[in-house]
Amino acid sequence: MKIHSLLGFAQRAGKIISGEQGVKTALRRRKVHCLIISKDSSNNTRHRYIKMAENNNVTWYLYGTKNELGQILGKSQRAIVAVTDSGFANAIKTFMKTTKDS
């Protein structure tokens, strides 16, 4: 799947921040261009990060499970993934829009 490749490339390029504390810090510093939240994250986590993303005008998506996101990044489970590069973020946005429309 294309999103897996995009996230994998972004991870290898050092353009991904994952884990709740790191993502929270990156959002506060306005370094995040796109936020991905796992579909199986807790309601509290989901609501907290959606609110932070919206307050910082960051596009967010619900995608995959914590296990899937962790596997894509070569890490343990991840509920939150922040993309810090505008090029990767735009590619993810394009992919998510075409997936939603089809």
TARA-V974604 format. One record per run of one state. SS is the DSSP state (hx for helix, st for strand, lp for the rest). FROM is the first residue (numbers start at 1). LEN is the number of residues. Records with the same first field share a line. If there is no record, write none. Layout:
BEGIN
SS = FROM-LEN / FROM-LEN
END
This chain:
BEGIN
lp = 1-1 / 13-3 / 19-1 / 29-5 / 38-5 / 56-3 / 63-3 / 74-6 / 84-2 / 102-1
hx = 2-11 / 20-9 / 43-13 / 66-8 / 86-16
st = 16-3 / 34-4 / 59-4 / 80-4
END
